[in-house]
Amino acid sequence: MLAGVHFIEMLTAGAKTQERLPLVVALHPQRGDAADFIALFQGLRTKARIIAPYADAQNGHLGWYRGESSAAGAPGPRRAAQALVPFLAQMQDAWPSVGKPIVVGYSQGAIVAMTLAITAPKSLSAVVSISGRLPPALFREARKTAPGPTIEIFHGEGDRAVPFAACKESVAVLKAAGFSTTVHFYPDVGHKMSRSEAQEILVTLERLLAHVTPTE
């Protein structure tokens, strides 16, 4: 546990515990599990330290926050993101690491990751958002934060839990604000991650890690 946050750890591509490694923080979806989500990264071909924190059980069903991300002021996502800032800082002190963390989030975890990109941009190098959105309350703040971290967005066009239209609105705001934003849309995918999407997420993450992994 770090900064009051419980987590699990996984090393990829044969990395050793004491190696100086880039950090990837994996934020599971609401009603999800860190152990299930961290399995996504088993096929990563780049050495990295994957840290998967657990959301607060007090929010119900292991949720990062209560309420809707579209609520006025977005208090839930803000509190969740704020609670993770000292965790991100202590991670870098706890292990030999390189660069700022990359935060990968799925669904509610992606919403928190996007909130971090706006409210604590100096704490991370990139965000990979899977089936998420930027809370509307943060749209104006995005213009003040840019260029901020790199943002990669993965979203199914058939998503009803986090509507595709909300994702597209977020993309438009981020690009207009000046964020380096790349989109990966899937016409026949809903709120669940497809196999091809999962593979493309790993390829994208390897590309992002290449910018923070030291040359040996």
C-alpha positions in Angstrom: 0.0 0.0 0.0 1.2 3.5 -0.8 -0.5 6.8 0.1 -3.4 4.8 1.5 -4.0 3.0 -1.8 -3.9 -0.7 -2.1 -2.4 -2.1 -5.3 -0.9 -5.0 -7.1 2.2 -5.1 -9.3 3.3 -6.9 -12.4 6.6 -6.7 -14.4 6.6 -7.3 -18.1 8.9 -8.7 -20.7 11.2 -10.3 -18.2 12.0 -7.2 -16.2 13.5 -7.5 -12.8 12.3 -5.9 -9.6 15.4 -3.7 -9.1 15.6 -2.5 -12.7 15.0 1.1 -13.5 11.7 0.9 -15.4 8.9 3.1 -16.7 5.7 3.0 -14.7 2.2 2.2 -16.0 -0.7 2.8 -13.7 -3.8 0.7 -14.6 -7.2 2.0 -13.3 -9.8 -0.7 -13.5 -13.5 0.0 -14.3 -16.2 0.3 -11.8 -17.3 -3.1 -10.5 -14.0 -4.3 -11.9 -11.0 -5.8 -10.3 -7.3 -4.7 -10.4 -6.2 -8.3 -10.9 -8.5 -8.8 -13.9 -7.5 -5.5 -15.5 -3.8 -6.0 -15.0 -4.0 -9.2 -17.1 -4.4 -7.0 -20.2 -0.7 -6.1 -20.0 0.7 -9.7 -19.9 1.5 -9.6 -23.6 3.4 -6.3 -23.4 6.8 -6.8 -25.1 8.4 -3.7 -23.5 9.9 -3.8 -20.0 7.7 -1.9 -17.6 6.4 -1.9 -14.0 2.6 -2.2 -14.1 0.8 -0.9 -11.0 -2.9 -1.6 -10.6 -4.5 0.2 -7.7 -7.8 -0.7 -6.2 -10.6 1.8 -6.1 -12.3 2.7 -2.8 -14.7 0.0 -1.8 -16.7 2.7 0.2 -17.9 4.0 -3.2 -19.7 0.7 -3.7 -18.7 -2.1 -6.0 -15.1 -0.9 -6.0 -15.9 2.4 -7.6 -13.5 5.3 -8.1 -16.4 7.7 -7.2 -20.1 7.9 -6.7 -22.5 9.8 -9.0 -22.1 10.7 -12.7 -19.1 12.2 -14.4 -21.5 14.8 -16.0 -22.5 16.2 -12.6 -21.9 19.9 -12.1 -18.3 20.5 -11.1 -17.5 16.7 -11.5 -16.8 16.3 -7.7 -16.5 12.5 -7.9 -13.8 12.3 -10.6 -12.0 15.3 -9.1 -11.7 13.7 -5.6 -10.6 10.4 -7.1 -7.9 12.0 -9.2 -6.8 14.1 -6.3 -6.4 11.0 -4.1 -4.2 9.4 -6.8 -1.7 12.3 -7.1 0.3 11.5 -3.9 0.2 7.8 -4.9 1.8 8.6 -8.3 4.5 10.6 -6.6 5.3 8.0 -4.0 5.4 5.3 -6.7 8.3 7.0 -8.3 10.2 7.2 -5.0 9.4 3.6 -4.0 11.1 1.9 -7.0 13.9 2.8 -9.5 11.9 4.3 -12.3 12.3 6.5 -15.3 10.0 9.2 -16.7 6.6 10.1 -15.5 3.9 7.4 -15.2 1.6 6.5 -18.1 -2.0 6.1 -16.8 -4.3 3.6 -18.5 -8.0 3.6 -17.5 -11.0 1.7 -18.5 -14.6 3.1 -18.2 -14.8 4.9 -14.8 -11.0 4.4 -14.5 -10.6 6.1 -17.8 -12.7 9.1 -16.7 -10.4 9.4 -13.6 -7.3 9.2 -15.9 -8.7 11.9 -18.1 -9.4 14.0 -15.0 -5.8 13.6 -13.9 -4.6 14.8 -17.3 -6.4 18.1 -16.7 -6.1 18.6 -12.9 -2.6 17.2 -12.4 -0.9 17.3 -15.8 2.7 17.3 -14.4 2.1 14.0 -12.6 2.0 11.9 -15.8 3.4 11.6 -19.3 0.4 10.1 -21.1 -3.1 8.8 -20.7 -4.7 5.8 -22.5 -8.5 6.1 -22.1 -10.6 3.0 -22.9 -14.3 3.6 -23.1 -14.1 6.8 -21.1 -14.7 10.6 -21.4 -13.6 13.9 -20.1 -16.1 15.3 -17.6 -17.9 18.3 -19.1 -17.0 20.4 -16.0 -13.3 20.2 -17.1 -13.8 21.4 -20.6 -12.8 25.0 -19.8 -9.9 23.9 -17.7 -8.5 21.8 -20.6 -7.8 25.0 -22.5 -5.6 26.3 -19.6 -3.8 23.0 -19.1 -2.7 22.2 -22.7 -0.5 20.9 -24.1 -0.4 18.5 -21.1 0.2 14.8 -21.4 -0.3 12.8 -24.6 -3.8 11.3 -24.8 -4.7 8.1 -26.7 -8.5 7.4 -26.8 -10.0 4.0 -27.5 -13.8 3.8 -27.8 -16.5 1.6 -29.3 -19.0 3.4 -31.5 -21.8 1.2 -30.0 -21.0 2.1 -26.4 -24.1 2.9 -24.5 -22.6 3.1 -21.0 -20.3 5.9 -22.0 -21.9 7.1 -25.2 -19.7 7.5 -28.3 -21.1 11.1 -28.7 -19.7 12.0 -25.3 -16.3 10.6 -26.3 -16.3 12.6 -29.6 -17.2 15.8 -27.7 -14.2 15.2 -25.4 -11.9 14.6 -28.3 -13.0 17.9 -29.9 -12.4 19.8 -26.7 -9.0 18.3 -26.1 -7.8 18.8 -29.7 -9.1 22.4 -29.7 -7.3 23.0 -26.4 -4.0 21.8 -28.0 -3.6 18.3 -26.5 -1.8 15.7 -28.6 -4.8 13.4 -29.0 -5.0 10.3 -31.1 -8.3 8.4 -31.5 -9.0 4.7 -32.1 -12.7 4.1 -32.8 -14.3 0.7 -33.3 -17.6 0.6 -35.3 -18.9 -2.7 -34.0 -17.8 -2.5 -30.3 -19.9 -1.6 -27.3 -18.6 -0.9 -23.8 -16.6 -4.1 -23.7 -13.1 -4.3 -25.1 -12.7 -6.3 -28.3 -9.7 -8.6 -28.9 -8.4 -6.3 -31.7 -8.8 -3.3 -29.5 -6.9 -4.9 -26.7 -4.0 -5.7 -29.1 -3.9 -2.2 -30.4 -3.8 -0.9 -26.9 -0.7 -2.9 -26.2 0.9 -1.7 -29.5 0.1 1.9 -28.5 1.4 1.5 -25.0 4.7 0.0 -26.4 5.0 3.1 -28.6 4.4 5.4 -25.6 6.9 3.5 -23.4 9.6 3.8 -26.1 9.7 7.5 -25.3 10.4 6.9 -21.6 12.5 3.7 -21.6 16.2 4.5 -21.3 18.5 3.3 -24.1 20.6 0.4 -22.9 
